[in-house]
């Protein structure tokens, strides 16, 4: 008769790590990636209909904050403040000291995921508090369905091109926080291609994308203004990290190449 053998112990730590990874992935998709996609759909809907009621009702219903009877200028200022508040959070969480503290809480492998979740929740906050302005700032071709479809196509095409630049460093999965850690190797300062024309091609393409609308509603124009103001303040903050990373090489690059608007000559 063979001796009884003790059952093999199930390795607990790898199982716990796998469960934690599944939880972080689910949260990143639901709270980080999904709100970002909805935000872009919501912003695009502004360019198709001054009321964009169907999309607005589908996303979140009535705004959580209302300013009934207030003039359009005050509501527009409130909306710009929403975008600037998002920018403060977005840029603040990207700072090295903040990310180091965040790594001590969630682990270095989950810092990007936590950043995406915070970004998604902040964008959701912008949408639920947005004050609808209504009306159109201008219409290029009145009553033209073809022009409206062309604006819609241009919007998503430019955003797709922008996403390629944003995710170029570590791939799209790493960018949205679905892979842990940083890609191996030292970062490389890009100075060729689109980077030879502007230092931040992804931001430049995004701003142009928001201009792609046959009907430029007041809501979308204010959203674009809020984004531009945020970038005007956020790009210098971001570039301090790049100067620390690349040193004099980035300083020379910054003097030679404009940030967003390429020089004609």
Backbone torsions as a table, in degrees:
resi	resn	phi	psi	omega
1	UNK	NA	127.4	-176.4
2	UNK	-73.8	144.4	178.6
3	UNK	-66.2	146.7	178.1
4	UNK	-67.7	136.9	178.3
5	UNK	-108.1	142.8	179.1
6	UNK	-71.8	136.4	-179.6
7	UNK	-59.6	140.7	-179.2
8	UNK	-66.5	130.6	-178.8
9	UNK	-71.9	138.1	177.8
10	UNK	-77.6	126.2	178.9
11	UNK	-65.8	111.0	-173.6
12	UNK	-73.7	-44.1	-173.3
13	UNK	-60.3	-46.6	177.1
14	UNK	-61.3	-34.8	178.9
15	UNK	-66.1	-43.3	179.3
16	UNK	-62.7	-42.0	179.1
17	UNK	-63.3	-40.0	179.0
18	UNK	-64.9	-43.2	178.3
19	UNK	-63.3	-41.8	179.1
20	UNK	-63.4	-39.7	179.1
21	UNK	-64.6	-40.2	178.6
22	UNK	-64.4	-40.1	179.3
23	UNK	-64.8	-46.2	179.9
24	UNK	-63.5	-39.4	178.7
25	UNK	-63.8	-44.2	179.6
26	UNK	-63.1	-43.8	-180.0
27	UNK	-66.0	-39.0	-179.6
28	UNK	-63.9	-41.8	179.7
29	UNK	-69.1	-46.1	-174.0
30	UNK	-74.9	-41.2	-173.4
31	UNK	-103.5	-17.0	-179.2
32	UNK	-107.3	-60.7	-175.2
33	UNK	-71.7	-45.7	-176.9
34	UNK	-60.0	-47.5	177.7
35	UNK	-61.7	-33.1	177.8
36	UNK	-64.9	-41.9	178.6
37	UNK	-66.0	-44.1	179.5
38	UNK	-62.5	-38.5	179.3
39	UNK	-60.7	-42.1	179.9
40	UNK	-68.1	-39.5	176.1
41	UNK	-63.3	-41.0	179.3
42	UNK	-64.2	-43.6	179.5
43	UNK	-66.1	-39.3	178.8
44	UNK	-65.8	-36.4	179.9
45	UNK	-63.2	-28.2	176.7
46	UNK	-60.4	-31.4	-177.1
47	UNK	-84.3	-6.1	179.6
48	UNK	-102.2	-28.1	-175.3
49	UNK	-148.5	124.1	179.5
50	UNK	-55.7	-28.4	179.1
51	UNK	-90.5	-28.4	-175.2
52	UNK	36.1	42.0	-172.5
53	UNK	-65.2	-40.5	-176.8
54	UNK	-62.9	-49.2	179.6
55	UNK	-64.1	-41.2	-177.5
56	UNK	-64.0	-43.7	179.7
57	UNK	-66.9	-36.5	-179.6
58	UNK	-67.8	-35.6	-175.7
59	UNK	-74.7	-52.2	-172.9
60	UNK	-152.0	6.7	179.0
61	UNK	71.6	-146.2	-177.8
62	UNK	-71.9	151.7	178.6
63	UNK	-66.1	148.1	178.3
64	UNK	-71.3	-28.3	179.0
65	UNK	-117.0	127.6	179.7
66	UNK	-125.1	145.8	176.0
67	UNK	-122.3	70.2	-174.5
68	UNK	-65.2	136.4	175.5
69	UNK	75.9	0.9	-179.3
70	UNK	-82.3	149.4	-179.6
71	UNK	-64.2	158.6	-178.0
72	UNK	-59.6	-36.9	-177.9
73	UNK	-61.8	-41.9	-179.9
74	UNK	-67.5	-42.4	178.9
75	UNK	-66.5	-36.7	177.1
76	UNK	-65.2	-40.9	178.0
77	UNK	-63.2	-37.8	177.1
78	UNK	-63.5	-41.9	-179.9
79	UNK	-65.9	-40.4	176.8
80	UNK	-63.0	-40.0	177.9
81	UNK	-61.9	-35.5	176.2
82	UNK	-60.5	-45.4	-179.9
83	UNK	-66.0	-36.9	178.7
84	UNK	-68.9	-36.8	176.3
85	UNK	-63.9	-41.3	174.2
86	UNK	-59.2	-42.9	-179.0
87	UNK	-62.7	-40.1	178.5
88	UNK	-61.3	-44.8	178.6
89	UNK	-65.4	-45.7	-175.9
90	UNK	-62.6	-46.8	179.9
91	UNK	-74.9	-36.3	-179.7
92	UNK	-62.3	-42.9	-179.7
93	UNK	-70.3	-16.9	-179.8
94	UNK	-85.2	-7.2	-178.5
95	UNK	-72.4	143.4	-174.5
96	UNK	-57.6	-47.8	179.9
97	UNK	-60.1	-37.8	179.6
98	UNK	-67.4	-42.7	-179.3
99	UNK	-68.0	-31.6	176.0
100	UNK	-66.1	-41.1	176.3
101	UNK	-66.4	-39.4	179.0
102	UNK	-64.1	-36.3	179.1
103	UNK	-64.1	-33.8	178.5
104	UNK	-68.7	-23.3	-178.5
105	UNK	-90.1	-48.3	-173.2
106	UNK	-106.1	-9.3	-175.7
107	UNK	95.1	144.1	-175.6
108	UNK	-59.9	-33.0	-177.0
109	UNK	-70.8	-16.5	-174.7
110	UNK	-112.7	9.2	-178.8
111	UNK	-63.1	-46.1	-178.5
112	UNK	-63.8	-39.4	178.0
113	UNK	-62.9	-44.0	178.1
114	UNK	-63.1	-37.3	177.6
115	UNK	-63.5	-43.0	178.9
116	UNK	-65.5	-38.9	178.8
117	UNK	-63.6	-45.2	177.8
118	UNK	-61.6	-40.2	178.2
119	UNK	-62.8	-45.9	-179.5
120	UNK	-62.6	-43.8	179.5
121	UNK	-65.7	-36.8	178.5
122	UNK	-66.2	-40.6	177.4
123	UNK	-65.8	-38.0	175.8
124	UNK	-62.1	-39.0	176.5
125	UNK	-62.2	-38.7	176.7
126	UNK	-60.7	-43.9	-176.6
127	UNK	-68.6	-42.1	-175.7
128	UNK	-74.7	-19.3	-179.8
129	UNK	-103.1	-3.5	-175.1
130	UNK	-62.4	134.7	177.0
131	UNK	-94.3	114.0	-177.7
132	UNK	-65.5	127.2	-178.3
133	UNK	-95.2	-36.0	-180.0
134	UNK	72.1	163.2	177.0
135	UNK	79.7	163.2	-177.8
136	UNK	-112.1	138.9	173.7
137	UNK	-74.9	-41.6	174.5
138	UNK	-161.9	160.6	174.2
139	UNK	-131.6	125.0	-176.7
140	UNK	-72.9	-51.9	-179.3
141	UNK	-127.0	95.6	-176.3
142	UNK	-59.0	135.2	174.6
143	UNK	69.4	16.3	-177.9
144	UNK	-100.1	109.9	175.4
145	UNK	-68.5	-33.4	179.5
146	UNK	-64.9	-40.4	178.8
147	UNK	-66.7	-37.1	178.1
148	UNK	-65.1	-42.6	179.3
149	UNK	-67.5	-35.7	177.3
150	UNK	-64.5	-40.9	176.7
151	UNK	-63.1	-41.4	178.3
152	UNK	-63.3	-44.3	178.7
153	UNK	-63.7	-43.1	179.0
154	UNK	-62.6	-38.7	179.7
155	UNK	-58.1	-53.7	-175.6
156	UNK	-73.5	-32.3	178.3
157	UNK	-65.5	-43.7	179.4
158	UNK	-68.2	-36.9	176.8
159	UNK	-65.9	-38.5	177.3
160	UNK	-63.1	-41.4	177.4
161	UNK	-66.1	-39.2	176.9
162	UNK	-62.0	-40.7	-179.3
163	UNK	-62.3	-32.0	178.0
164	UNK	-63.5	-39.9	177.8
165	UNK	-69.6	-41.4	-177.0
166	UNK	-63.5	-42.0	-174.7
167	UNK	-93.1	8.6	-174.1
168	UNK	-65.5	-31.5	-174.0
169	UNK	-65.9	-47.1	-176.0
170	UNK	-129.8	8.5	-178.8
171	UNK	92.9	159.4	-176.0
172	UNK	-64.4	-36.1	-179.1
173	UNK	-67.3	-40.1	177.9
174	UNK	-66.8	-37.3	-178.6
175	UNK	-62.9	-41.0	-178.4
176	UNK	-88.6	7.1	173.7
177	UNK	83.7	18.3	-178.8
178	UNK	-94.9	0.3	170.3
179	UNK	-130.4	140.1	-175.4
180	UNK	-83.5	154.5	174.8
181	UNK	75.4	-178.6	179.7
182	UNK	-104.8	152.2	177.8
183	UNK	-62.2	147.7	-178.7
184	UNK	-67.6	159.4	178.5
185	UNK	94.2	165.0	179.8
186	UNK	-84.3	144.8	177.9
187	UNK	-65.5	149.8	-177.3
188	UNK	-117.9	133.5	176.9
189	UNK	-77.5	116.0	-179.7
190	UNK	-83.5	125.7	179.9
191	UNK	-132.8	8.6	-178.0
192	UNK	-115.5	171.8	179.2
193	UNK	64.4	-134.7	179.4
194	UNK	-62.9	-29.2	-179.3
195	UNK	-70.5	-14.2	174.5
196	UNK	-80.3	-14.0	179.8
197	UNK	-100.1	-43.3	177.6
198	UNK	-140.0	150.4	-178.1
199	UNK	-75.5	-25.5	-176.8
200	UNK	-130.3	74.2	-177.5
201	UNK	-62.8	-31.5	179.8
202	UNK	-64.5	-43.0	178.8
203	UNK	-66.9	-41.8	-179.2
204	UNK	-62.5	-43.5	179.5
205	UNK	-65.7	-36.8	179.3
206	UNK	-64.5	-43.4	178.3
207	UNK	-63.0	-41.6	178.3
208	UNK	-65.7	-37.0	178.9
209	UNK	-59.1	-39.2	-178.4
210	UNK	-72.4	-14.5	173.9
211	UNK	-85.8	-11.3	-178.1
212	UNK	-79.7	86.0	177.7
213	UNK	-156.1	130.7	175.4
214	UNK	-64.0	-41.5	174.7
215	UNK	-109.2	112.2	176.5
216	UNK	-90.4	102.5	179.9
217	UNK	-75.2	160.6	177.9
218	UNK	-64.5	-34.8	178.4
219	UNK	-62.2	-48.2	-177.9
220	UNK	-69.0	-33.7	177.5
221	UNK	-65.5	-41.0	177.6
222	UNK	-67.6	-39.1	176.0
223	UNK	-60.8	-43.1	177.7
224	UNK	-63.1	-41.6	179.0
225	UNK	-63.5	-40.7	178.0
226	UNK	-63.5	-40.5	177.8
227	UNK	-64.6	-42.0	-179.6
228	UNK	-63.9	-41.7	177.9
229	UNK	-64.2	-40.3	178.0
230	UNK	-62.2	-44.6	-179.8
231	UNK	-65.9	-35.5	178.5
232	UNK	-60.7	-34.4	178.4
233	UNK	-90.9	-32.7	-173.6
234	UNK	-80.2	-32.0	-178.7
235	UNK	-62.7	-45.8	176.2
236	UNK	-59.2	-35.8	177.9
237	UNK	-65.5	-44.7	179.2
238	UNK	-63.5	-38.4	-175.0
239	UNK	-74.4	-18.1	173.1
240	UNK	-62.8	-36.9	176.5
241	UNK	-67.6	-37.5	-179.2
242	UNK	-69.9	-36.0	175.9
243	UNK	-65.5	-41.7	177.7
244	UNK	-64.1	-30.9	-177.2
245	UNK	-81.2	-44.2	-173.1
246	UNK	-107.1	-9.4	175.0
247	UNK	67.9	-139.6	-176.2
248	UNK	-62.5	-26.3	178.9
249	UNK	-60.3	-40.3	179.4
250	UNK	-75.5	-34.0	177.5
251	UNK	-59.9	-44.7	178.3
252	UNK	-65.5	-40.2	178.5
253	UNK	-63.6	-40.2	-179.2
254	UNK	-66.8	-34.5	177.8
255	UNK	-72.5	-27.0	-174.3
256	UNK	-89.6	-33.0	-171.1
257	UNK	-119.4	130.7	178.7
258	UNK	-68.7	162.4	-174.8
259	UNK	-74.3	-50.9	-171.2
260	UNK	-128.6	-37.5	-175.0
261	UNK	-103.2	112.8	-178.0
262	UNK	-68.3	146.7	175.8
263	UNK	-73.8	143.1	179.6
264	UNK	-72.5	-31.6	-177.7
265	UNK	-129.8	NA	NA
